[in-house]
């Protein structure tokens, strides 16, 4: 199973936020970024699409329109390589146009 955040690496960490929510399945790098509020925009989008609003993905920590980390505890690395999806990108994926 791939990491729910980057969708590149295999998951290595199962992070349970609380017993009422579905656990996060993350690689170690994404787990570290999640814990430090430093997800890249696409990683934030991917996790929010699965888990919705949660304490780790709260709007105090991320801009919901851009996916940018607003209060990271560590540097957000290579965020330009993982941009927030645009509406046009969704149109291409869903319609094949």
Secondary structure, 3 states (H helix, E strand, C coil): CECCCCCCCECCEEECCCCCCCCEEECHHHHHHHHCCCCCHHHHHHHHHHHCCCCCCCCCCECCCCCCECCCCCCCCCHHHCCCCCHHHHHHHHHCC
